[in-house]
């Protein structure tokens, strides 16, 4: 829930994950830290910054995060917003969310919708971070639009 985003309990869990990460590193075990699922936009950067500090920059993966709780059947959109933001600030991996999140089990179309949403979110983050190829892809699409090359836009 958004209500407990970045609260003491969530940060206590993050500190525990940091301790476990330190122990694992001592034994040569690689770790990946699971991030929160519900964080409003204005708290995302604080969350990832603290994770990177406490967990010594261990790879962070997130399911979203969902940026609001008031969009049942549209959680793929609210989480896509959070995913773009947290990816821009350095999360290592995004786990997609489907329209069925919190409502039921996804079907094939739900999974497709979730994956497409997250591909867009990841590209938006790549563009913001200046990743090679991201701007070129946008430029190519812009050229296709300008030149009315409809098929090239897909």
C-alpha angles and dihedrals in degrees: 000000000000088000093074099037112138092358124146093267093052092048091046088057089050091052089051090050088050091053091049090048090054092050092047092051090053088060095044093253118144118224140195119202120222113223131211124285101214121044126143116235096256092057101045098088092048089052097051093041091055092045092053091049099044096039095043092243094302109168111280123209127188141192093222108286099243107229096204136018097214101084110081110182088019100067088118087066097045090046092045088060091051092043092055091050098046091044089053089054094049117277111158100218138015123215111205126236124213130214087255094063108135091002107071145302116319123242127211094277091049090053091048091051091049094048093048090049091052094045087057092047092049092049091049089053092046089052092050091049093049095242113180112263097018095095091041090056091051091045091051091052091047090052091049090052093048091049093044092240093155098176092052089061091069 
